[in-house]
Amino acid sequence: MEISIIFKIAGIGICIALVNQILVKAGKDEMAMMTTLAGVIIVLVIIVKMLAEFFETMKVFMEF
């Protein structure tokens, strides 16, 4: 696993938290919730891609 993936996920989390706090302070709670949900979905897509690559690698490895 590359360390850059961890930094990418952490960066997304920090950005989403910042935007969330700004929107909450502005009184736009629904938009803050949607932003948080979008961040979670983005991170889940990254993790699903990583898992797909992992299982593909294991499939190739098990063929030997």
CHARMM internal coordinates of N, CA and C (Angstrom, degrees):
IC EDIT
DIST 1 N 1 CA 1.4473
DIST 1 CA 1 C 1.5292
ANGL 1 N 1 CA 1 C 108.89
DIST 1 C 2 N 1.2742
ANGL 1 CA 1 C 2 N 114.86
DIHE 1 N 1 CA 1 C 2 N 135.43
DIST 2 N 2 CA 1.4511
ANGL 1 C 2 N 2 CA 119.81
DIHE 1 CA 1 C 2 N 2 CA 179.48
DIST 2 CA 2 C 1.5271
ANGL 2 N 2 CA 2 C 110.46
DIHE 1 C 2 N 2 CA 2 C -83.30
DIST 2 C 3 N 1.3193
ANGL 2 CA 2 C 3 N 115.22
DIHE 2 N 2 CA 2 C 3 N 143.31
DIST 3 N 3 CA 1.4657
ANGL 2 C 3 N 3 CA 120.17
DIHE 2 CA 2 C 3 N 3 CA 179.21
DIST 3 CA 3 C 1.5214
ANGL 3 N 3 CA 3 C 110.88
DIHE 2 C 3 N 3 CA 3 C -69.93
DIST 3 C 4 N 1.3339
ANGL 3 CA 3 C 4 N 117.21
DIHE 3 N 3 CA 3 C 4 N -23.08
DIST 4 N 4 CA 1.4665
ANGL 3 C 4 N 4 CA 120.01
DIHE 3 CA 3 C 4 N 4 CA -178.93
DIST 4 CA 4 C 1.5300
ANGL 4 N 4 CA 4 C 111.79
DIHE 3 C 4 N 4 CA 4 C -64.66
DIST 4 C 5 N 1.3175
ANGL 4 CA 4 C 5 N 117.25
DIHE 4 N 4 CA 4 C 5 N -29.81
DIST 5 N 5 CA 1.4708
ANGL 4 C 5 N 5 CA 120.54
DIHE 4 CA 4 C 5 N 5 CA 177.80
DIST 5 CA 5 C 1.5288
ANGL 5 N 5 CA 5 C 109.69
DIHE 4 C 5 N 5 CA 5 C -63.64
DIST 5 C 6 N 1.3256
ANGL 5 CA 5 C 6 N 116.55
DIHE 5 N 5 CA 5 C 6 N -41.97
DIST 6 N 6 CA 1.4646
ANGL 5 C 6 N 6 CA 120.43
DIHE 5 CA 5 C 6 N 6 CA 179.53
DIST 6 CA 6 C 1.5286
ANGL 6 N 6 CA 6 C 110.16
DIHE 5 C 6 N 6 CA 6 C -63.83
DIST 6 C 7 N 1.3413
ANGL 6 CA 6 C 7 N 116.12
DIHE 6 N 6 CA 6 C 7 N -43.32
DIST 7 N 7 CA 1.4591
ANGL 6 C 7 N 7 CA 119.18
DIHE 6 CA 6 C 7 N 7 CA 178.44
DIST 7 CA 7 C 1.5256
ANGL 7 N 7 CA 7 C 111.48
DIHE 6 C 7 N 7 CA 7 C -64.87
DIST 7 C 8 N 1.3369
ANGL 7 CA 7 C 8 N 116.91
DIHE 7 N 7 CA 7 C 8 N -36.54
DIST 8 N 8 CA 1.4634
ANGL 7 C 8 N 8 CA 120.51
DIHE 7 CA 7 C 8 N 8 CA 179.49
DIST 8 CA 8 C 1.5292
ANGL 8 N 8 CA 8 C 110.42
DIHE 7 C 8 N 8 CA 8 C -64.77
DIST 8 C 9 N 1.3246
ANGL 8 CA 8 C 9 N 116.91
DIHE 8 N 8 CA 8 C 9 N -44.86
DIST 9 N 9 CA 1.4654
ANGL 8 C 9 N 9 CA 121.19
DIHE 8 CA 8 C 9 N 9 CA 179.78
DIST 9 CA 9 C 1.5276
ANGL 9 N 9 CA 9 C 110.43
DIHE 8 C 9 N 9 CA 9 C -65.99
DIST 9 C 10 N 1.3335
ANGL 9 CA 9 C 10 N 116.55
DIHE 9 N 9 CA 9 C 10 N -41.12
DIST 10 N 10 CA 1.4688
ANGL 9 C 10 N 10 CA 119.80
DIHE 9 CA 9 C 10 N 10 CA 178.26
DIST 10 CA 10 C 1.5272
ANGL 10 N 10 CA 10 C 110.75
DIHE 9 C 10 N 10 CA 10 C -64.75
DIST 10 C 11 N 1.3236
ANGL 10 CA 10 C 11 N 117.09
DIHE 10 N 10 CA 10 C 11 N -39.99
DIST 11 N 11 CA 1.4631
ANGL 10 C 11 N 11 CA 120.62
DIHE 10 CA 10 C 11 N 11 CA 178.12
DIST 11 CA 11 C 1.5119
ANGL 11 N 11 CA 11 C 112.09
DIHE 10 C 11 N 11 CA 11 C -63.06
DIST 11 C 12 N 1.3219
ANGL 11 CA 11 C 12 N 116.15
DIHE 11 N 11 CA 11 C 12 N -42.08
DIST 12 N 12 CA 1.4654
ANGL 11 C 12 N 12 CA 119.98
DIHE 11 CA 11 C 12 N 12 CA 177.18
DIST 12 CA 12 C 1.5247
ANGL 12 N 12 CA 12 C 109.83
DIHE 11 C 12 N 12 CA 12 C -62.42
DIST 12 C 13 N 1.3214
ANGL 12 CA 12 C 13 N 116.85
DIHE 12 N 12 CA 12 C 13 N -42.41
DIST 13 N 13 CA 1.4640
ANGL 12 C 13 N 13 CA 120.98
DIHE 12 CA 12 C 13 N 13 CA 179.57
DIST 13 CA 13 C 1.5151
ANGL 13 N 13 CA 13 C 112.53
DIHE 12 C 13 N 13 CA 13 C -62.39
DIST 13 C 14 N 1.3337
ANGL 13 CA 13 C 14 N 116.78
DIHE 13 N 13 CA 13 C 14 N -43.06
DIST 14 N 14 CA 1.4651
ANGL 13 C 14 N 14 CA 120.41
DIHE 13 CA 13 C 14 N 14 CA 179.54
DIST 14 CA 14 C 1.5206
ANGL 14 N 14 CA 14 C 110.65
DIHE 13 C 14 N 14 CA 14 C -65.46
DIST 14 C 15 N 1.3310
ANGL 14 CA 14 C 15 N 117.14
DIHE 14 N 14 CA 14 C 15 N -44.06
DIST 15 N 15 CA 1.4720
ANGL 14 C 15 N 15 CA 120.44
DIHE 14 CA 14 C 15 N 15 CA 179.24
DIST 15 CA 15 C 1.5192
ANGL 15 N 15 CA 15 C 111.68
DIHE 14 C 15 N 15 CA 15 C -62.55
DIST 15 C 16 N 1.3107
ANGL 15 CA 15 C 16 N 116.80
DIHE 15 N 15 CA 15 C 16 N -43.98
DIST 16 N 16 CA 1.4637
ANGL 15 C 16 N 16 CA 120.60
DIHE 15 CA 15 C 16 N 16 CA -179.50
DIST 16 CA 16 C 1.5295
ANGL 16 N 16 CA 16 C 110.29
DIHE 15 C 16 N 16 CA 16 C -65.42
DIST 16 C 17 N 1.3344
ANGL 16 CA 16 C 17 N 117.65
DIHE 16 N 16 CA 16 C 17 N -40.45
DIST 17 N 17 CA 1.4609
ANGL 16 C 17 N 17 CA 120.52
DIHE 16 CA 16 C 17 N 17 CA 178.64
DIST 17 CA 17 C 1.5254
ANGL 17 N 17 CA 17 C 110.99
DIHE 16 C 17 N 17 CA 17 C -63.21
DIST 17 C 18 N 1.3308
ANGL 17 CA 17 C 18 N 116.49
DIHE 17 N 17 CA 17 C 18 N -40.45
DIST 18 N 18 CA 1.4605
ANGL 17 C 18 N 18 CA 120.66
DIHE 17 CA 17 C 18 N 18 CA 178.79
DIST 18 CA 18 C 1.5242
ANGL 18 N 18 CA 18 C 111.27
DIHE 17 C 18 N 18 CA 18 C -64.14
DIST 18 C 19 N 1.3227
ANGL 18 CA 18 C 19 N 116.30
DIHE 18 N 18 CA 18 C 19 N -48.01
DIST 19 N 19 CA 1.4695
ANGL 18 C 19 N 19 CA 120.21
DIHE 18 CA 18 C 19 N 19 CA 179.27
DIST 19 CA 19 C 1.5272
ANGL 19 N 19 CA 19 C 110.40
DIHE 18 C 19 N 19 CA 19 C -63.70
DIST 19 C 20 N 1.3155
ANGL 19 CA 19 C 20 N 116.62
DIHE 19 N 19 CA 19 C 20 N -38.22
DIST 20 N 20 CA 1.4621
ANGL 19 C 20 N 20 CA 121.21
DIHE 19 CA 19 C 20 N 20 CA 178.95
DIST 20 CA 20 C 1.5282
ANGL 20 N 20 CA 20 C 110.62
DIHE 19 C 20 N 20 CA 20 C -60.64
DIST 20 C 21 N 1.3277
ANGL 20 CA 20 C 21 N 116.82
DIHE 20 N 20 CA 20 C 21 N -47.76
DIST 21 N 21 CA 1.4609
ANGL 20 C 21 N 21 CA 120.41
DIHE 20 CA 20 C 21 N 21 CA -179.33
DIST 21 CA 21 C 1.5296
ANGL 21 N 21 CA 21 C 111.73
DIHE 20 C 21 N 21 CA 21 C -63.93
DIST 21 C 22 N 1.3199
ANGL 21 CA 21 C 22 N 116.79
DIHE 21 N 21 CA 21 C 22 N -39.42
DIST 22 N 22 CA 1.4707
ANGL 21 C 22 N 22 CA 120.06
DIHE 21 CA 21 C 22 N 22 CA 178.14
DIST 22 CA 22 C 1.5233
ANGL 22 N 22 CA 22 C 110.65
DIHE 21 C 22 N 22 CA 22 C -63.02
DIST 22 C 23 N 1.3245
ANGL 22 CA 22 C 23 N 116.40
DIHE 22 N 22 CA 22 C 23 N -44.32
DIST 23 N 23 CA 1.4653
ANGL 22 C 23 N 23 CA 119.61
DIHE 22 CA 22 C 23 N 23 CA -179.60
DIST 23 CA 23 C 1.5212
ANGL 23 N 23 CA 23 C 112.27
DIHE 22 C 23 N 23 CA 23 C -68.02
DIST 23 C 24 N 1.3295
ANGL 23 CA 23 C 24 N 117.83
DIHE 23 N 23 CA 23 C 24 N -36.98
DIST 24 N 24 CA 1.4677
ANGL 23 C 24 N 24 CA 120.43
DIHE 23 CA 23 C 24 N 24 CA 178.20
DIST 24 CA 24 C 1.5266
ANGL 24 N 24 CA 24 C 110.14
DIHE 23 C 24 N 24 CA 24 C -65.03
DIST 24 C 25 N 1.3344
ANGL 24 CA 24 C 25 N 116.61
DIHE 24 N 24 CA 24 C 25 N -43.05
DIST 25 N 25 CA 1.4732
ANGL 24 C 25 N 25 CA 120.02
DIHE 24 CA 24 C 25 N 25 CA 179.25
DIST 25 CA 25 C 1.5307
ANGL 25 N 25 CA 25 C 111.60
DIHE 24 C 25 N 25 CA 25 C -65.12
DIST 25 C 26 N 1.3380
ANGL 25 CA 25 C 26 N 116.75
DIHE 25 N 25 CA 25 C 26 N -28.30
DIST 26 N 26 CA 1.4589
ANGL 25 C 26 N 26 CA 120.93
DIHE 25 CA 25 C 26 N 26 CA 178.56
DIST 26 CA 26 C 1.5269
ANGL 26 N 26 CA 26 C 112.26
DIHE 25 C 26 N 26 CA 26 C -82.69
DIST 26 C 27 N 1.3382
ANGL 26 CA 26 C 27 N 116.63
DIHE 26 N 26 CA 26 C 27 N -4.05
DIST 27 N 27 CA 1.4543
ANGL 26 C 27 N 27 CA 120.27
DIHE 26 CA 26 C 27 N 27 CA 178.47
DIST 27 CA 27 C 1.5156
ANGL 27 N 27 CA 27 C 114.06
DIHE 26 C 27 N 27 CA 27 C 85.03
DIST 27 C 28 N 1.2918
ANGL 27 CA 27 C 28 N 117.75
DIHE 27 N 27 CA 27 C 28 N 14.70
DIST 28 N 28 CA 1.4683
ANGL 27 C 28 N 28 CA 121.21
DIHE 27 CA 27 C 28 N 28 CA -179.70
DIST 28 CA 28 C 1.5341
ANGL 28 N 28 CA 28 C 108.91
DIHE 27 C 28 N 28 CA 28 C -105.55
DIST 28 C 29 N 1.3350
ANGL 28 CA 28 C 29 N 114.45
DIHE 28 N 28 CA 28 C 29 N 70.40
DIST 29 N 29 CA 1.4597
ANGL 28 C 29 N 29 CA 120.80
DIHE 28 CA 28 C 29 N 29 CA -174.60
DIST 29 CA 29 C 1.5266
ANGL 29 N 29 CA 29 C 112.68
DIHE 28 C 29 N 29 CA 29 C -65.28
DIST 29 C 30 N 1.3320
ANGL 29 CA 29 C 30 N 117.42
DIHE 29 N 29 CA 29 C 30 N -39.02
DIST 30 N 30 CA 1.4608
ANGL 29 C 30 N 30 CA 119.66
DIHE 29 CA 29 C 30 N 30 CA -179.03
DIST 30 CA 30 C 1.5280
ANGL 30 N 30 CA 30 C 111.31
DIHE 29 C 30 N 30 CA 30 C -65.44
DIST 30 C 31 N 1.3343
ANGL 30 CA 30 C 31 N 115.68
DIHE 30 N 30 CA 30 C 31 N -40.25
DIST 31 N 31 CA 1.4603
ANGL 30 C 31 N 31 CA 119.56
DIHE 30 CA 30 C 31 N 31 CA 178.90
DIST 31 CA 31 C 1.5332
ANGL 31 N 31 CA 31 C 110.40
DIHE 30 C 31 N 31 CA 31 C -67.67
DIST 31 C 32 N 1.3286
ANGL 31 CA 31 C 32 N 116.77
DIHE 31 N 31 CA 31 C 32 N -34.88
DIST 32 N 32 CA 1.4698
ANGL 31 C 32 N 32 CA 120.83
DIHE 31 CA 31 C 32 N 32 CA 177.43
DIST 32 CA 32 C 1.5334
ANGL 32 N 32 CA 32 C 110.14
DIHE 31 C 32 N 32 CA 32 C -64.21
DIST 32 C 33 N 1.3176
ANGL 32 CA 32 C 33 N 116.32
DIHE 32 N 32 CA 32 C 33 N -41.22
DIST 33 N 33 CA 1.4668
ANGL 32 C 33 N 33 CA 119.95
DIHE 32 CA 32 C 33 N 33 CA 179.06
DIST 33 CA 33 C 1.5251
ANGL 33 N 33 CA 33 C 110.89
DIHE 32 C 33 N 33 CA 33 C -65.85
DIST 33 C 34 N 1.3308
ANGL 33 CA 33 C 34 N 117.09
DIHE 33 N 33 CA 33 C 34 N -40.48
DIST 34 N 34 CA 1.4665
ANGL 33 C 34 N 34 CA 120.62
DIHE 33 CA 33 C 34 N 34 CA 178.25
DIST 34 CA 34 C 1.5263
ANGL 34 N 34 CA 34 C 111.23
DIHE 33 C 34 N 34 CA 34 C -64.98
DIST 34 C 35 N 1.3280
ANGL 34 CA 34 C 35 N 116.35
DIHE 34 N 34 CA 34 C 35 N -38.67
DIST 35 N 35 CA 1.4622
ANGL 34 C 35 N 35 CA 120.13
DIHE 34 CA 34 C 35 N 35 CA 178.35
DIST 35 CA 35 C 1.5208
ANGL 35 N 35 CA 35 C 110.49
DIHE 34 C 35 N 35 CA 35 C -64.23
DIST 35 C 36 N 1.3176
ANGL 35 CA 35 C 36 N 116.82
DIHE 35 N 35 CA 35 C 36 N -43.58
DIST 36 N 36 CA 1.4616
ANGL 35 C 36 N 36 CA 121.07
DIHE 35 CA 35 C 36 N 36 CA 178.18
DIST 36 CA 36 C 1.5275
ANGL 36 N 36 CA 36 C 110.26
DIHE 35 C 36 N 36 CA 36 C -62.73
DIST 36 C 37 N 1.3097
ANGL 36 CA 36 C 37 N 116.91
DIHE 36 N 36 CA 36 C 37 N -43.23
DIST 37 N 37 CA 1.4559
ANGL 36 C 37 N 37 CA 121.16
DIHE 36 CA 36 C 37 N 37 CA 178.61
DIST 37 CA 37 C 1.5261
ANGL 37 N 37 CA 37 C 111.23
DIHE 36 C 37 N 37 CA 37 C -62.42
DIST 37 C 38 N 1.3166
ANGL 37 CA 37 C 38 N 116.95
DIHE 37 N 37 CA 37 C 38 N -40.52
DIST 38 N 38 CA 1.4692
ANGL 37 C 38 N 38 CA 120.91
DIHE 37 CA 37 C 38 N 38 CA 177.65
DIST 38 CA 38 C 1.5311
ANGL 38 N 38 CA 38 C 110.44
DIHE 37 C 38 N 38 CA 38 C -63.00
DIST 38 C 39 N 1.3184
ANGL 38 CA 38 C 39 N 117.26
DIHE 38 N 38 CA 38 C 39 N -40.86
DIST 39 N 39 CA 1.4653
ANGL 38 C 39 N 39 CA 120.91
DIHE 38 CA 38 C 39 N 39 CA 177.85
DIST 39 CA 39 C 1.5158
ANGL 39 N 39 CA 39 C 111.97
DIHE 38 C 39 N 39 CA 39 C -63.11
DIST 39 C 40 N 1.3108
ANGL 39 CA 39 C 40 N 116.39
DIHE 39 N 39 CA 39 C 40 N -42.29
DIST 40 N 40 CA 1.4716
ANGL 39 C 40 N 40 CA 120.36
DIHE 39 CA 39 C 40 N 40 CA 178.28
DIST 40 CA 40 C 1.5209
ANGL 40 N 40 CA 40 C 110.38
DIHE 39 C 40 N 40 CA 40 C -63.33
DIST 40 C 41 N 1.3237
ANGL 40 CA 40 C 41 N 117.25
DIHE 40 N 40 CA 40 C 41 N -42.00
DIST 41 N 41 CA 1.4656
ANGL 40 C 41 N 41 CA 120.66
DIHE 40 CA 40 C 41 N 41 CA 179.80
DIST 41 CA 41 C 1.5240
ANGL 41 N 41 CA 41 C 110.85
DIHE 40 C 41 N 41 CA 41 C -64.96
DIST 41 C 42 N 1.3284
ANGL 41 CA 41 C 42 N 117.71
DIHE 41 N 41 CA 41 C 42 N -40.53
DIST 42 N 42 CA 1.4615
ANGL 41 C 42 N 42 CA 120.78
DIHE 41 CA 41 C 42 N 42 CA 178.36
DIST 42 CA 42 C 1.5218
ANGL 42 N 42 CA 42 C 110.75
DIHE 41 C 42 N 42 CA 42 C -61.45
DIST 42 C 43 N 1.3304
ANGL 42 CA 42 C 43 N 116.82
DIHE 42 N 42 CA 42 C 43 N -45.42
DIST 43 N 43 CA 1.4648
ANGL 42 C 43 N 43 CA 120.57
DIHE 42 CA 42 C 43 N 43 CA 179.73
DIST 43 CA 43 C 1.5263
ANGL 43 N 43 CA 43 C 110.62
DIHE 42 C 43 N 43 CA 43 C -65.45
DIST 43 C 44 N 1.3207
ANGL 43 CA 43 C 44 N 117.74
DIHE 43 N 43 CA 43 C 44 N -39.63
DIST 44 N 44 CA 1.4671
ANGL 43 C 44 N 44 CA 120.39
DIHE 43 CA 43 C 44 N 44 CA 178.16
DIST 44 CA 44 C 1.5310
ANGL 44 N 44 CA 44 C 111.70
DIHE 43 C 44 N 44 CA 44 C -63.81
DIST 44 C 45 N 1.3282
ANGL 44 CA 44 C 45 N 117.61
DIHE 44 N 44 CA 44 C 45 N -37.00
DIST 45 N 45 CA 1.4626
ANGL 44 C 45 N 45 CA 120.72
DIHE 44 CA 44 C 45 N 45 CA 177.34
DIST 45 CA 45 C 1.5206
ANGL 45 N 45 CA 45 C 109.91
DIHE 44 C 45 N 45 CA 45 C -64.09
DIST 45 C 46 N 1.3247
ANGL 45 CA 45 C 46 N 117.12
DIHE 45 N 45 CA 45 C 46 N -41.99
DIST 46 N 46 CA 1.4719
ANGL 45 C 46 N 46 CA 120.71
DIHE 45 CA 45 C 46 N 46 CA 177.94
DIST 46 CA 46 C 1.5245
ANGL 46 N 46 CA 46 C 110.18
DIHE 45 C 46 N 46 CA 46 C -61.71
DIST 46 C 47 N 1.3220
ANGL 46 CA 46 C 47 N 117.34
DIHE 46 N 46 CA 46 C 47 N -43.65
DIST 47 N 47 CA 1.4624
ANGL 46 C 47 N 47 CA 121.33
DIHE 46 CA 46 C 47 N 47 CA -178.62
DIST 47 CA 47 C 1.5226
ANGL 47 N 47 CA 47 C 110.98
DIHE 46 C 47 N 47 CA 47 C -67.43
DIST 47 C 48 N 1.3257
ANGL 47 CA 47 C 48 N 117.60
DIHE 47 N 47 CA 47 C 48 N -39.50
DIST 48 N 48 CA 1.4703
ANGL 47 C 48 N 48 CA 120.43
DIHE 47 CA 47 C 48 N 48 CA 178.97
DIST 48 CA 48 C 1.5283
ANGL 48 N 48 CA 48 C 110.33
DIHE 47 C 48 N 48 CA 48 C -64.16
DIST 48 C 49 N 1.3398
ANGL 48 CA 48 C 49 N 117.67
DIHE 48 N 48 CA 48 C 49 N -40.15
DIST 49 N 49 CA 1.4696
ANGL 48 C 49 N 49 CA 120.45
DIHE 48 CA 48 C 49 N 49 CA 176.40
DIST 49 CA 49 C 1.5213
ANGL 49 N 49 CA 49 C 110.84
DIHE 48 C 49 N 49 CA 49 C -61.84
DIST 49 C 50 N 1.3299
ANGL 49 CA 49 C 50 N 116.55
DIHE 49 N 49 CA 49 C 50 N -41.66
DIST 50 N 50 CA 1.4634
ANGL 49 C 50 N 50 CA 120.16
DIHE 49 CA 49 C 50 N 50 CA 178.88
DIST 50 CA 50 C 1.5236
ANGL 50 N 50 CA 50 C 111.19
DIHE 49 C 50 N 50 CA 50 C -63.93
DIST 50 C 51 N 1.3258
ANGL 50 CA 50 C 51 N 116.97
DIHE 50 N 50 CA 50 C 51 N -41.20
DIST 51 N 51 CA 1.4603
ANGL 50 C 51 N 51 CA 120.51
DIHE 50 CA 50 C 51 N 51 CA 178.61
DIST 51 CA 51 C 1.5200
ANGL 51 N 51 CA 51 C 111.45
DIHE 50 C 51 N 51 CA 51 C -65.76
DIST 51 C 52 N 1.3213
ANGL 51 CA 51 C 52 N 117.14
DIHE 51 N 51 CA 51 C 52 N -38.17
DIST 52 N 52 CA 1.4631
ANGL 51 C 52 N 52 CA 120.12
DIHE 51 CA 51 C 52 N 52 CA 177.99
DIST 52 CA 52 C 1.5254
ANGL 52 N 52 CA 52 C 110.44
DIHE 51 C 52 N 52 CA 52 C -63.49
DIST 52 C 53 N 1.3371
ANGL 52 CA 52 C 53 N 117.03
DIHE 52 N 52 CA 52 C 53 N -42.64
DIST 53 N 53 CA 1.4663
ANGL 52 C 53 N 53 CA 120.31
DIHE 52 CA 52 C 53 N 53 CA 176.79
DIST 53 CA 53 C 1.5207
ANGL 53 N 53 CA 53 C 111.10
DIHE 52 C 53 N 53 CA 53 C -63.38
DIST 53 C 54 N 1.3332
ANGL 53 CA 53 C 54 N 116.76
DIHE 53 N 53 CA 53 C 54 N -39.98
DIST 54 N 54 CA 1.4626
ANGL 53 C 54 N 54 CA 120.72
DIHE 53 CA 53 C 54 N 54 CA 179.22
DIST 54 CA 54 C 1.5214
ANGL 54 N 54 CA 54 C 111.23
DIHE 53 C 54 N 54 CA 54 C -62.43
DIST 54 C 55 N 1.3324
ANGL 54 CA 54 C 55 N 117.29
DIHE 54 N 54 CA 54 C 55 N -47.32
DIST 55 N 55 CA 1.4575
ANGL 54 C 55 N 55 CA 119.89
DIHE 54 CA 54 C 55 N 55 CA -179.01
DIST 55 CA 55 C 1.5264
ANGL 55 N 55 CA 55 C 111.60
DIHE 54 C 55 N 55 CA 55 C -67.06
DIST 55 C 56 N 1.3236
ANGL 55 CA 55 C 56 N 117.46
DIHE 55 N 55 CA 55 C 56 N -34.13
DIST 56 N 56 CA 1.4621
ANGL 55 C 56 N 56 CA 120.52
DIHE 55 CA 55 C 56 N 56 CA 176.14
DIST 56 CA 56 C 1.5243
ANGL 56 N 56 CA 56 C 110.55
DIHE 55 C 56 N 56 CA 56 C -65.06
DIST 56 C 57 N 1.3267
ANGL 56 CA 56 C 57 N 116.41
DIHE 56 N 56 CA 56 C 57 N -40.97
DIST 57 N 57 CA 1.4579
ANGL 56 C 57 N 57 CA 120.66
DIHE 56 CA 56 C 57 N 57 CA 177.58
DIST 57 CA 57 C 1.5240
ANGL 57 N 57 CA 57 C 110.50
DIHE 56 C 57 N 57 CA 57 C -64.95
DIST 57 C 58 N 1.3136
ANGL 57 CA 57 C 58 N 117.12
DIHE 57 N 57 CA 57 C 58 N -41.39
DIST 58 N 58 CA 1.4682
ANGL 57 C 58 N 58 CA 120.13
DIHE 57 CA 57 C 58 N 58 CA 179.17
DIST 58 CA 58 C 1.5314
ANGL 58 N 58 CA 58 C 110.35
DIHE 57 C 58 N 58 CA 58 C -66.31
DIST 58 C 59 N 1.3093
ANGL 58 CA 58 C 59 N 117.19
DIHE 58 N 58 CA 58 C 59 N -36.50
DIST 59 N 59 CA 1.4697
ANGL 58 C 59 N 59 CA 120.83
DIHE 58 CA 58 C 59 N 59 CA 178.80
DIST 59 CA 59 C 1.5164
ANGL 59 N 59 CA 59 C 110.00
DIHE 58 C 59 N 59 CA 59 C -62.89
DIST 59 C 60 N 1.3290
ANGL 59 CA 59 C 60 N 116.75
DIHE 59 N 59 CA 59 C 60 N -45.19
DIST 60 N 60 CA 1.4646
ANGL 59 C 60 N 60 CA 120.93
DIHE 59 CA 59 C 60 N 60 CA 178.46
DIST 60 CA 60 C 1.5184
ANGL 60 N 60 CA 60 C 110.10
DIHE 59 C 60 N 60 CA 60 C -65.34
DIST 60 C 61 N 1.3206
ANGL 60 CA 60 C 61 N 117.23
DIHE 60 N 60 CA 60 C 61 N -40.61
DIST 61 N 61 CA 1.4465
ANGL 60 C 61 N 61 CA 121.85
DIHE 60 CA 60 C 61 N 61 CA -179.13
DIST 61 CA 61 C 1.5316
ANGL 61 N 61 CA 61 C 111.56
DIHE 60 C 61 N 61 CA 61 C -64.43
DIST 61 C 62 N 1.3235
ANGL 61 CA 61 C 62 N 116.91
DIHE 61 N 61 CA 61 C 62 N -37.85
DIST 62 N 62 CA 1.4713
ANGL 61 C 62 N 62 CA 121.08
DIHE 61 CA 61 C 62 N 62 CA -178.13
DIST 62 CA 62 C 1.5168
ANGL 62 N 62 CA 62 C 112.08
DIHE 61 C 62 N 62 CA 62 C -73.84
DIST 62 C 63 N 1.3334
ANGL 62 CA 62 C 63 N 117.93
DIHE 62 N 62 CA 62 C 63 N -17.99
DIST 63 N 63 CA 1.4624
ANGL 62 C 63 N 63 CA 120.44
DIHE 62 CA 62 C 63 N 63 CA 178.53
DIST 63 CA 63 C 1.5232
ANGL 63 N 63 CA 63 C 112.03
DIHE 62 C 63 N 63 CA 63 C -71.42
DIST 63 C 64 N 1.3199
ANGL 63 CA 63 C 64 N 117.05
DIHE 63 N 63 CA 63 C 64 N -23.25
DIST 64 N 64 CA 1.4637
ANGL 63 C 64 N 64 CA 119.99
DIHE 63 CA 63 C 64 N 64 CA 178.99
DIST 64 CA 64 C 1.4545
ANGL 64 N 64 CA 64 C 109.07
DIHE 63 C 64 N 64 CA 64 C -77.48
END
COOR INIT
IC SEED 1 N 1 CA 1 C
IC BUILD
